Amino acid sequence: MTKKHFIMTANVLRNRAKAIKNSGASDKEKHYALFELRSVMYHFSELFSQENSRFDEIAFLEACKIEKYLKEYNILLEI
């Protein structure tokens, strides 16, 4: 896999996180959905690391922005 594939995957995950954030779900439901999406993100990151030794895990995680959105709901729900 190449950088192009990693960027494409990060964009998909970021768009899903944004859709969750903008949905009409409750804060608790959004938190749960983002928590699950974060698990998917970390799974992809592990697979990509195994596939390509030049994969930049930190850049990938930051590009997904899931942690950013999840932190907002951690604060709102006082988790």
PyMOL Python script that loads the backbone (N, CA, C, O; Angstrom):
from pymol import cmd

cmd.read_pdbstr("""\
ATOM      1  N   MET A   1       0.847  -1.182   0.000  1.00  0.00           N
ATOM      2  CA  MET A   1       0.000   0.000   0.000  1.00  0.00           C
ATOM      3  C   MET A   1       0.891   1.244   0.000  1.00  0.00           C
ATOM      4  O   MET A   1       2.038   1.219   0.448  1.00  0.00           O
ATOM      5  N   THR A   2       0.326   2.318  -0.513  1.00  0.00           N
ATOM      6  CA  THR A   2       1.094   3.545  -0.642  1.00  0.00           C
ATOM      7  C   THR A   2       0.483   4.669   0.190  1.00  0.00           C
ATOM      8  O   THR A   2      -0.592   4.530   0.775  1.00  0.00           O
ATOM      9  N   LYS A   3       1.205   5.782   0.221  1.00  0.00           N
ATOM     10  CA  LYS A   3       0.735   6.953   0.957  1.00  0.00           C
ATOM     11  C   LYS A   3      -0.654   7.377   0.482  1.00  0.00           C
ATOM     12  O   LYS A   3      -1.482   7.817   1.280  1.00  0.00           O
ATOM     13  N   LYS A   4      -0.902   7.244  -0.808  1.00  0.00           N
ATOM     14  CA  LYS A   4      -2.204   7.594  -1.379  1.00  0.00           C
ATOM     15  C   LYS A   4      -3.327   6.794  -0.705  1.00  0.00           C
ATOM     16  O   LYS A   4      -4.395   7.336  -0.421  1.00  0.00           O
ATOM     17  N   HIS A   5      -3.079   5.513  -0.456  1.00  0.00           N
ATOM     18  CA  HIS A   5      -4.081   4.666   0.198  1.00  0.00           C
ATOM     19  C   HIS A   5      -4.281   5.077   1.659  1.00  0.00           C
ATOM     20  O   HIS A   5      -5.404   5.077   2.162  1.00  0.00           O
ATOM     21  N   PHE A   6      -3.194   5.424   2.326  1.00  0.00           N
ATOM     22  CA  PHE A   6      -3.289   5.842   3.727  1.00  0.00           C
ATOM     23  C   PHE A   6      -4.078   7.138   3.847  1.00  0.00           C
ATOM     24  O   PHE A   6      -4.906   7.289   4.746  1.00  0.00           O
ATOM     25  N   ILE A   7      -3.816   8.067   2.939  1.00  0.00           N
ATOM     26  CA  ILE A   7      -4.533   9.349   2.947  1.00  0.00           C
ATOM     27  C   ILE A   7      -6.013   9.128   2.665  1.00  0.00           C
ATOM     28  O   ILE A   7      -6.870   9.719   3.322  1.00  0.00           O
ATOM     29  N   MET A   8      -6.311   8.286   1.700  1.00  0.00           N
ATOM     30  CA  MET A   8      -7.697   7.991   1.355  1.00  0.00           C
ATOM     31  C   MET A   8      -8.440   7.392   2.560  1.00  0.00           C
ATOM     32  O   MET A   8      -9.577   7.771   2.842  1.00  0.00           O
ATOM     33  N   THR A   9      -7.803   6.474   3.253  1.00  0.00           N
ATOM     34  CA  THR A   9      -8.423   5.839   4.418  1.00  0.00           C
ATOM     35  C   THR A   9      -8.629   6.851   5.535  1.00  0.00           C
ATOM     36  O   THR A   9      -9.685   6.872   6.168  1.00  0.00           O
ATOM     37  N   ALA A  10      -7.628   7.690   5.782  1.00  0.00           N
ATOM     38  CA  ALA A  10      -7.747   8.725   6.817  1.00  0.00           C
ATOM     39  C   ALA A  10      -8.898   9.672   6.485  1.00  0.00           C
ATOM     40  O   ALA A  10      -9.645  10.075   7.377  1.00  0.00           O
ATOM     41  N   ASN A  11      -9.043  10.027   5.216  1.00  0.00           N
ATOM     42  CA  ASN A  11     -10.145  10.912   4.807  1.00  0.00           C
ATOM     43  C   ASN A  11     -11.499  10.275   5.061  1.00  0.00           C
ATOM     44  O   ASN A  11     -12.423  10.943   5.524  1.00  0.00           O
ATOM     45  N   VAL A  12     -11.625   8.996   4.764  1.00  0.00           N
ATOM     46  CA  VAL A  12     -12.889   8.290   5.003  1.00  0.00           C
ATOM     47  C   VAL A  12     -13.209   8.281   6.501  1.00  0.00           C
ATOM     48  O   VAL A  12     -14.336   8.574   6.900  1.00  0.00           O
ATOM     49  N   LEU A  13     -12.222   7.948   7.320  1.00  0.00           N
ATOM     50  CA  LEU A  13     -12.442   7.902   8.770  1.00  0.00           C
ATOM     51  C   LEU A  13     -12.770   9.289   9.316  1.00  0.00           C
ATOM     52  O   LEU A  13     -13.653   9.425  10.163  1.00  0.00           O
ATOM     53  N   ARG A  14     -12.068  10.319   8.843  1.00  0.00           N
ATOM     54  CA  ARG A  14     -12.329  11.683   9.298  1.00  0.00           C
ATOM     55  C   ARG A  14     -13.740  12.115   8.899  1.00  0.00           C
ATOM     56  O   ARG A  14     -14.440  12.746   9.691  1.00  0.00           O
ATOM     57  N   ASN A  15     -14.160  11.782   7.684  1.00  0.00           N
ATOM     58  CA  ASN A  15     -15.508  12.136   7.246  1.00  0.00           C
ATOM     59  C   ASN A  15     -16.576  11.422   8.062  1.00  0.00           C
ATOM     60  O   ASN A  15     -17.624  11.998   8.355  1.00  0.00           O
ATOM     61  N   ARG A  16     -16.319  10.174   8.429  1.00  0.00           N
ATOM     62  CA  ARG A  16     -17.275   9.440   9.281  1.00  0.00           C
ATOM     63  C   ARG A  16     -17.349  10.084  10.661  1.00  0.00           C
ATOM     64  O   ARG A  16     -18.434  10.218  11.227  1.00  0.00           O
ATOM     65  N   ALA A  17     -16.193  10.486  11.206  1.00  0.00           N
ATOM     66  CA  ALA A  17     -16.169  11.137  12.518  1.00  0.00           C
ATOM     67  C   ALA A  17     -16.941  12.453  12.468  1.00  0.00           C
ATOM     68  O   ALA A  17     -17.689  12.777  13.391  1.00  0.00           O
ATOM     69  N   LYS A  18     -16.757  13.202  11.395  1.00  0.00           N
ATOM     70  CA  LYS A  18     -17.468  14.473  11.233  1.00  0.00           C
ATOM     71  C   LYS A  18     -18.972  14.235  11.110  1.00  0.00           C
ATOM     72  O   LYS A  18     -19.766  14.989  11.671  1.00  0.00           O
ATOM     73  N   ALA A  19     -19.363  13.202  10.387  1.00  0.00           N
ATOM     74  CA  ALA A  19     -20.784  12.873  10.236  1.00  0.00           C
ATOM     75  C   ALA A  19     -21.397  12.500  11.579  1.00  0.00           C
ATOM     76  O   ALA A  19     -22.528  12.880  11.880  1.00  0.00           O
ATOM     77  N   ILE A  20     -20.646  11.755  12.385  1.00  0.00           N
ATOM     78  CA  ILE A  20     -21.130  11.397  13.722  1.00  0.00           C
ATOM     79  C   ILE A  20     -21.314  12.656  14.555  1.00  0.00           C
ATOM     80  O   ILE A  20     -22.342  12.830  15.210  1.00  0.00           O
ATOM     81  N   LYS A  21     -20.320  13.528  14.531  1.00  0.00           N
ATOM     82  CA  LYS A  21     -20.371  14.763  15.310  1.00  0.00           C
ATOM     83  C   LYS A  21     -21.572  15.615  14.911  1.00  0.00           C
ATOM     84  O   LYS A  21     -22.216  16.217  15.770  1.00  0.00           O
ATOM     85  N   ASN A  22     -21.878  15.671  13.620  1.00  0.00           N
ATOM     86  CA  ASN A  22     -22.970  16.520  13.124  1.00  0.00           C
ATOM     87  C   ASN A  22     -24.328  15.826  13.132  1.00  0.00           C
ATOM     88  O   ASN A  22     -25.326  16.411  12.712  1.00  0.00           O
ATOM     89  N   SER A  23     -24.370  14.594  13.602  1.00  0.00           N
ATOM     90  CA  SER A  23     -25.646  13.861  13.601  1.00  0.00           C
ATOM     91  C   SER A  23     -26.561  14.357  14.723  1.00  0.00           C
ATOM     92  O   SER A  23     -26.145  15.119  15.596  1.00  0.00           O
ATOM     93  N   GLY A  24     -27.780  13.918  14.677  1.00  0.00           N
ATOM     94  CA  GLY A  24     -28.755  14.290  15.693  1.00  0.00           C
ATOM     95  C   GLY A  24     -28.743  13.378  16.912  1.00  0.00           C
ATOM     96  O   GLY A  24     -29.632  13.459  17.760  1.00  0.00           O
ATOM     97  N   ALA A  25     -27.752  12.522  17.002  1.00  0.00           N
ATOM     98  CA  ALA A  25     -27.662  11.580  18.128  1.00  0.00           C
ATOM     99  C   ALA A  25     -27.334  12.337  19.420  1.00  0.00           C
ATOM    100  O   ALA A  25     -26.872  13.478  19.397  1.00  0.00           O
ATOM    101  N   SER A  26     -27.584  11.682  20.515  1.00  0.00           N
ATOM    102  CA  SER A  26     -27.233  12.276  21.808  1.00  0.00           C
ATOM    103  C   SER A  26     -25.711  12.296  21.960  1.00  0.00           C
ATOM    104  O   SER A  26     -24.998  11.591  21.246  1.00  0.00           O
ATOM    105  N   ASP A  27     -25.229  13.100  22.886  1.00  0.00           N
ATOM    106  CA  ASP A  27     -23.783  13.168  23.132  1.00  0.00           C
ATOM    107  C   ASP A  27     -23.234  11.802  23.529  1.00  0.00           C
ATOM    108  O   ASP A  27     -22.129  11.433  23.132  1.00  0.00           O
ATOM    109  N   LYS A  28     -23.996  11.061  24.304  1.00  0.00           N
ATOM    110  CA  LYS A  28     -23.554   9.739  24.725  1.00  0.00           C
ATOM    111  C   LYS A  28     -23.457   8.783  23.527  1.00  0.00           C
ATOM    112  O   LYS A  28     -22.508   8.006  23.422  1.00  0.00           O
ATOM    113  N   GLU A  29     -24.435   8.846  22.639  1.00  0.00           N
ATOM    114  CA  GLU A  29     -24.412   8.007  21.437  1.00  0.00           C
ATOM    115  C   GLU A  29     -23.258   8.389  20.519  1.00  0.00           C
ATOM    116  O   GLU A  29     -22.604   7.523  19.937  1.00  0.00           O
ATOM    117  N   LYS A  30     -23.012   9.689  20.394  1.00  0.00           N
ATOM    118  CA  LYS A  30     -21.892  10.160  19.575  1.00  0.00           C
ATOM    119  C   LYS A  30     -20.570   9.686  20.160  1.00  0.00           C
ATOM    120  O   LYS A  30     -19.677   9.252  19.434  1.00  0.00           O
ATOM    121  N   HIS A  31     -20.457   9.773  21.470  1.00  0.00           N
ATOM    122  CA  HIS A  31     -19.236   9.313  22.137  1.00  0.00           C
ATOM    123  C   HIS A  31     -18.996   7.841  21.854  1.00  0.00           C
ATOM    124  O   HIS A  31     -17.879   7.445  21.520  1.00  0.00           O
ATOM    125  N   TYR A  32     -20.028   7.035  21.984  1.00  0.00           N
ATOM    126  CA  TYR A  32     -19.892   5.597  21.741  1.00  0.00           C
ATOM    127  C   TYR A  32     -19.492   5.319  20.295  1.00  0.00           C
ATOM    128  O   TYR A  32     -18.601   4.509  20.040  1.00  0.00           O
ATOM    129  N   ALA A  33     -20.156   5.994  19.340  1.00  0.00           N
ATOM    130  CA  ALA A  33     -19.850   5.783  17.919  1.00  0.00           C
ATOM    131  C   ALA A  33     -18.418   6.194  17.599  1.00  0.00           C
ATOM    132  O   ALA A  33     -17.726   5.501  16.853  1.00  0.00           O
ATOM    133  N   LEU A  34     -17.969   7.312  18.156  1.00  0.00           N
ATOM    134  CA  LEU A  34     -16.589   7.761  17.929  1.00  0.00           C
ATOM    135  C   LEU A  34     -15.589   6.814  18.587  1.00  0.00           C
ATOM    136  O   LEU A  34     -14.510   6.571  18.047  1.00  0.00           O
ATOM    137  N   PHE A  35     -15.948   6.286  19.748  1.00  0.00           N
ATOM    138  CA  PHE A  35     -15.092   5.327  20.436  1.00  0.00           C
ATOM    139  C   PHE A  35     -14.894   4.083  19.573  1.00  0.00           C
ATOM    140  O   PHE A  35     -13.779   3.571  19.462  1.00  0.00           O
ATOM    141  N   GLU A  36     -15.973   3.599  18.963  1.00  0.00           N
ATOM    142  CA  GLU A  36     -15.892   2.434  18.082  1.00  0.00           C
ATOM    143  C   GLU A  36     -15.099   2.753  16.817  1.00  0.00           C
ATOM    144  O   GLU A  36     -14.300   1.937  16.358  1.00  0.00           O
ATOM    145  N   LEU A  37     -15.321   3.942  16.256  1.00  0.00           N
ATOM    146  CA  LEU A  37     -14.585   4.351  15.057  1.00  0.00           C
ATOM    147  C   LEU A  37     -13.091   4.472  15.357  1.00  0.00           C
ATOM    148  O   LEU A  37     -12.253   4.178  14.506  1.00  0.00           O
ATOM    149  N   ARG A  38     -12.768   4.909  16.577  1.00  0.00           N
ATOM    150  CA  ARG A  38     -11.363   4.994  16.976  1.00  0.00           C
ATOM    151  C   ARG A  38     -10.729   3.609  16.976  1.00  0.00           C
ATOM    152  O   ARG A  38      -9.572   3.464  16.582  1.00  0.00           O
ATOM    153  N   SER A  39     -11.455   2.605  17.404  1.00  0.00           N
ATOM    154  CA  SER A  39     -10.941   1.234  17.377  1.00  0.00           C
ATOM    155  C   SER A  39     -10.617   0.803  15.951  1.00  0.00           C
ATOM    156  O   SER A  39      -9.592   0.167  15.704  1.00  0.00           O
ATOM    157  N   VAL A  40     -11.488   1.152  15.022  1.00  0.00           N
ATOM    158  CA  VAL A  40     -11.261   0.838  13.612  1.00  0.00           C
ATOM    159  C   VAL A  40     -10.005   1.561  13.117  1.00  0.00           C
ATOM    160  O   VAL A  40      -9.187   0.978  12.405  1.00  0.00           O
ATOM    161  N   MET A  41      -9.857   2.827  13.496  1.00  0.00           N
ATOM    162  CA  MET A  41      -8.701   3.618  13.095  1.00  0.00           C
ATOM    163  C   MET A  41      -7.403   2.956  13.573  1.00  0.00           C
ATOM    164  O   MET A  41      -6.451   2.833  12.803  1.00  0.00           O
ATOM    165  N   TYR A  42      -7.364   2.535  14.832  1.00  0.00           N
ATOM    166  CA  TYR A  42      -6.163   1.898  15.361  1.00  0.00           C
ATOM    167  C   TYR A  42      -5.896   0.549  14.687  1.00  0.00           C
ATOM    168  O   TYR A  42      -4.743   0.162  14.499  1.00  0.00           O
ATOM    169  N   HIS A  43      -6.946  -0.148  14.330  1.00  0.00           N
ATOM    170  CA  HIS A  43      -6.779  -1.420  13.625  1.00  0.00           C
ATOM    171  C   HIS A  43      -6.150  -1.181  12.250  1.00  0.00           C
ATOM    172  O   HIS A  43      -5.214  -1.878  11.859  1.00  0.00           O
ATOM    173  N   PHE A  44      -6.673  -0.192  11.524  1.00  0.00           N
ATOM    174  CA  PHE A  44      -6.064   0.161  10.240  1.00  0.00           C
ATOM    175  C   PHE A  44      -4.602   0.550  10.428  1.00  0.00           C
ATOM    176  O   PHE A  44      -3.742   0.149   9.643  1.00  0.00           O
ATOM    177  N   SER A  45      -4.327   1.319  11.452  1.00  0.00           N
ATOM    178  CA  SER A  45      -2.961   1.774  11.702  1.00  0.00           C
ATOM    179  C   SER A  45      -2.012   0.590  11.915  1.00  0.00           C
ATOM    180  O   SER A  45      -0.893   0.590  11.401  1.00  0.00           O
ATOM    181  N   GLU A  46      -2.449  -0.396  12.658  1.00  0.00           N
ATOM    182  CA  GLU A  46      -1.632  -1.598  12.871  1.00  0.00           C
ATOM    183  C   GLU A  46      -1.386  -2.336  11.554  1.00  0.00           C
ATOM    184  O   GLU A  46      -0.264  -2.749  11.259  1.00  0.00           O
ATOM    185  N   LEU A  47      -2.445  -2.491  10.775  1.00  0.00           N
ATOM    186  CA  LEU A  47      -2.305  -3.184   9.492  1.00  0.00           C
ATOM    187  C   LEU A  47      -1.373  -2.429   8.541  1.00  0.00           C
ATOM    188  O   LEU A  47      -0.534  -3.032   7.872  1.00  0.00           O
ATOM    189  N   PHE A  48      -1.528  -1.125   8.490  1.00  0.00           N
ATOM    190  CA  PHE A  48      -0.690  -0.318   7.604  1.00  0.00           C
ATOM    191  C   PHE A  48       0.773  -0.361   8.038  1.00  0.00           C
ATOM    192  O   PHE A  48       1.670  -0.381   7.196  1.00  0.00           O
ATOM    193  N   SER A  49       1.014  -0.374   9.337  1.00  0.00           N
ATOM    194  CA  SER A  49       2.390  -0.461   9.846  1.00  0.00           C
ATOM    195  C   SER A  49       3.053  -1.765   9.436  1.00  0.00           C
ATOM    196  O   SER A  49       4.241  -1.795   9.112  1.00  0.00           O
ATOM    197  N   GLN A  50       2.287  -2.829   9.450  1.00  0.00           N
ATOM    198  CA  GLN A  50       2.815  -4.131   9.038  1.00  0.00           C
ATOM    199  C   GLN A  50       3.047  -4.190   7.529  1.00  0.00           C
ATOM    200  O   GLN A  50       3.968  -4.857   7.056  1.00  0.00           O
ATOM    201  N   GLU A  51       2.205  -3.490   6.788  1.00  0.00           N
ATOM    202  CA  GLU A  51       2.263  -3.525   5.331  1.00  0.00           C
ATOM    203  C   GLU A  51       3.389  -2.668   4.749  1.00  0.00           C
ATOM    204  O   GLU A  51       4.003  -3.032   3.746  1.00  0.00           O
ATOM    205  N   ASN A  52       3.649  -1.527   5.389  1.00  0.00           N
ATOM    206  CA  ASN A  52       4.610  -0.573   4.837  1.00  0.00           C
ATOM    207  C   ASN A  52       5.461  -0.006   5.975  1.00  0.00           C
ATOM    208  O   ASN A  52       4.945   0.660   6.873  1.00  0.00           O
ATOM    209  N   SER A  53       6.746  -0.270   5.930  1.00  0.00           N
ATOM    210  CA  SER A  53       7.646   0.158   7.009  1.00  0.00           C
ATOM    211  C   SER A  53       7.784   1.681   7.071  1.00  0.00           C
ATOM    212  O   SER A  53       8.218   2.213   8.092  1.00  0.00           O
ATOM    213  N   ARG A  54       7.427   2.386   6.004  1.00  0.00           N
ATOM    214  CA  ARG A  54       7.519   3.848   5.999  1.00  0.00           C
ATOM    215  C   ARG A  54       6.215   4.523   6.418  1.00  0.00           C
ATOM    216  O   ARG A  54       6.119   5.749   6.386  1.00  0.00           O
ATOM    217  N   PHE A  55       5.225   3.750   6.805  1.00  0.00           N
ATOM    218  CA  PHE A  55       3.941   4.292   7.248  1.00  0.00           C
ATOM    219  C   PHE A  55       4.149   5.157   8.478  1.00  0.00           C
ATOM    220  O   PHE A  55       4.795   4.734   9.437  1.00  0.00           O
ATOM    221  N   ASP A  56       3.603   6.367   8.456  1.00  0.00           N
ATOM    222  CA  ASP A  56       3.723   7.316   9.574  1.00  0.00           C
ATOM    223  C   ASP A  56       2.445   7.244  10.410  1.00  0.00           C
ATOM    224  O   ASP A  56       1.437   7.878  10.096  1.00  0.00           O
ATOM    225  N   GLU A  57       2.518   6.465  11.469  1.00  0.00           N
ATOM    226  CA  GLU A  57       1.337   6.223  12.303  1.00  0.00           C
ATOM    227  C   GLU A  57       0.807   7.512  12.930  1.00  0.00           C
ATOM    228  O   GLU A  57      -0.403   7.737  12.950  1.00  0.00           O
ATOM    229  N   ILE A  58       1.683   8.342  13.430  1.00  0.00           N
ATOM    230  CA  ILE A  58       1.256   9.577  14.089  1.00  0.00           C
ATOM    231  C   ILE A  58       0.539  10.492  13.097  1.00  0.00           C
ATOM    232  O   ILE A  58      -0.515  11.045  13.414  1.00  0.00           O
ATOM    233  N   ALA A  59       1.097  10.653  11.909  1.00  0.00           N
ATOM    234  CA  ALA A  59       0.456  11.494  10.892  1.00  0.00           C
ATOM    235  C   ALA A  59      -0.920  10.942  10.516  1.00  0.00           C
ATOM    236  O   ALA A  59      -1.870  11.700  10.321  1.00  0.00           O
ATOM    237  N   PHE A  60      -1.015   9.616  10.415  1.00  0.00           N
ATOM    238  CA  PHE A  60      -2.290   8.984  10.079  1.00  0.00           C
ATOM    239  C   PHE A  60      -3.331   9.248  11.160  1.00  0.00           C
ATOM    240  O   PHE A  60      -4.455   9.648  10.857  1.00  0.00           O
ATOM    241  N   LEU A  61      -2.965   9.028  12.409  1.00  0.00           N
ATOM    242  CA  LEU A  61      -3.901   9.225  13.519  1.00  0.00           C
ATOM    243  C   LEU A  61      -4.352  10.679  13.601  1.00  0.00           C
ATOM    244  O   LEU A  61      -5.529  10.952  13.838  1.00  0.00           O
ATOM    245  N   GLU A  62      -3.433  11.601  13.408  1.00  0.00           N
ATOM    246  CA  GLU A  62      -3.789  13.020  13.440  1.00  0.00           C
ATOM    247  C   GLU A  62      -4.689  13.392  12.271  1.00  0.00           C
ATOM    248  O   GLU A  62      -5.606  14.197  12.432  1.00  0.00           O
ATOM    249  N   ALA A  63      -4.444  12.821  11.107  1.00  0.00           N
ATOM    250  CA  ALA A  63      -5.246  13.124   9.919  1.00  0.00           C
ATOM    251  C   ALA A  63      -6.691  12.646  10.069  1.00  0.00           C
ATOM    252  O   ALA A  63      -7.608  13.241   9.503  1.00  0.00           O
ATOM    253  N   CYS A  64      -6.886  11.586  10.823  1.00  0.00           N
ATOM    254  CA  CYS A  64      -8.246  11.058  11.032  1.00  0.00           C
ATOM    255  C   CYS A  64      -9.093  11.980  11.906  1.00  0.00           C
ATOM    256  O   CYS A  64     -10.313  12.032  11.744  1.00  0.00           O
ATOM    257  N   LYS A  65      -8.475  12.697  12.816  1.00  0.00           N
ATOM    258  CA  LYS A  65      -9.121  13.651  13.729  1.00  0.00           C
ATOM    259  C   LYS A  65     -10.154  13.019  14.669  1.00  0.00           C
ATOM    260  O   LYS A  65     -10.942  13.733  15.289  1.00  0.00           O
ATOM    261  N   ILE A  66     -10.155  11.726  14.775  1.00  0.00           N
ATOM    262  CA  ILE A  66     -11.130  11.060  15.636  1.00  0.00           C
ATOM    263  C   ILE A  66     -10.863  11.379  17.102  1.00  0.00           C
ATOM    264  O   ILE A  66     -11.799  11.621  17.864  1.00  0.00           O
ATOM    265  N   GLU A  67      -9.604  11.382  17.499  1.00  0.00           N
ATOM    266  CA  GLU A  67      -9.267  11.704  18.896  1.00  0.00           C
ATOM    267  C   GLU A  67      -9.753  13.103  19.265  1.00  0.00           C
ATOM    268  O   GLU A  67     -10.238  13.323  20.375  1.00  0.00           O
ATOM    269  N   LYS A  68      -9.623  14.050  18.333  1.00  0.00           N
ATOM    270  CA  LYS A  68     -10.066  15.425  18.574  1.00  0.00           C
ATOM    271  C   LYS A  68     -11.561  15.460  18.878  1.00  0.00           C
ATOM    272  O   LYS A  68     -11.991  16.069  19.858  1.00  0.00           O
ATOM    273  N   TYR A  69     -12.338  14.807  18.038  1.00  0.00           N
ATOM    274  CA  TYR A  69     -13.789  14.793  18.248  1.00  0.00           C
ATOM    275  C   TYR A  69     -14.152  14.027  19.518  1.00  0.00           C
ATOM    276  O   TYR A  69     -15.046  14.436  20.260  1.00  0.00           O
ATOM    277  N   LEU A  70     -13.474  12.940  19.762  1.00  0.00           N
ATOM    278  CA  LEU A  70     -13.769  12.132  20.938  1.00  0.00           C
ATOM    279  C   LEU A  70     -13.490  12.903  22.223  1.00  0.00           C
ATOM    280  O   LEU A  70     -14.247  12.790  23.187  1.00  0.00           O
ATOM    281  N   LYS A  71     -12.422  13.679  22.250  1.00  0.00           N
ATOM    282  CA  LYS A  71     -12.094  14.482  23.432  1.00  0.00           C
ATOM    283  C   LYS A  71     -13.200  15.471  23.750  1.00  0.00           C
ATOM    284  O   LYS A  71     -13.480  15.729  24.921  1.00  0.00           O
ATOM    285  N   GLU A  72     -13.836  16.031  22.725  1.00  0.00           N
ATOM    286  CA  GLU A  72     -14.938  16.965  22.946  1.00  0.00           C
ATOM    287  C   GLU A  72     -16.062  16.299  23.738  1.00  0.00           C
ATOM    288  O   GLU A  72     -16.639  16.907  24.639  1.00  0.00           O
ATOM    289  N   TYR A  73     -16.364  15.057  23.399  1.00  0.00           N
ATOM    290  CA  TYR A  73     -17.445  14.363  24.091  1.00  0.00           C
ATOM    291  C   TYR A  73     -17.005  13.827  25.448  1.00  0.00           C
ATOM    292  O   TYR A  73     -17.833  13.671  26.346  1.00  0.00           O
ATOM    293  N   ASN A  74     -15.730  13.546  25.609  1.00  0.00           N
ATOM    294  CA  ASN A  74     -15.226  13.184  26.937  1.00  0.00           C
ATOM    295  C   ASN A  74     -15.435  14.332  27.901  1.00  0.00           C
ATOM    296  O   ASN A  74     -15.826  14.124  29.050  1.00  0.00           O
ATOM    297  N   ILE A  75     -15.171  15.557  27.431  1.00  0.00           N
ATOM    298  CA  ILE A  75     -15.358  16.746  28.271  1.00  0.00           C
ATOM    299  C   ILE A  75     -16.837  16.972  28.546  1.00  0.00           C
ATOM    300  O   ILE A  75     -17.229  17.222  29.685  1.00  0.00           O
ATOM    301  N   LEU A  76     -17.658  16.886  27.505  1.00  0.00           N
ATOM    302  CA  LEU A  76     -19.104  17.114  27.678  1.00  0.00           C
ATOM    303  C   LEU A  76     -19.721  16.106  28.641  1.00  0.00           C
ATOM    304  O   LEU A  76     -20.596  16.450  29.435  1.00  0.00           O
ATOM    305  N   LEU A  77     -19.262  14.863  28.565  1.00  0.00           N
ATOM    306  CA  LEU A  77     -19.834  13.809  29.400  1.00  0.00           C
ATOM    307  C   LEU A  77     -19.048  13.641  30.701  1.00  0.00           C
ATOM    308  O   LEU A  77     -19.398  12.808  31.537  1.00  0.00           O
ATOM    309  N   GLU A  78     -17.984  14.435  30.871  1.00  0.00           N
ATOM    310  CA  GLU A  78     -17.107  14.365  32.053  1.00  0.00           C
ATOM    311  C   GLU A  78     -16.593  12.966  32.300  1.00  0.00           C
ATOM    312  O   GLU A  78     -16.707  12.429  33.401  1.00  0.00           O
ATOM    313  N   ILE A  79     -16.027  12.384  31.258  1.00  0.00           N
ATOM    314  CA  ILE A  79     -15.473  11.025  31.337  1.00  0.00           C
ATOM    315  C   ILE A  79     -14.019  11.108  31.704  1.00  0.00           C
ATOM    316  O   ILE A  79     -13.353  10.079  31.825  1.00  0.00           O
TER     317      ILE A  79
END
""", "prot")
cmd.dss("prot")
cmd.show_as("cartoon", "prot")
cmd.util.cbc("prot")
cmd.orient("prot")
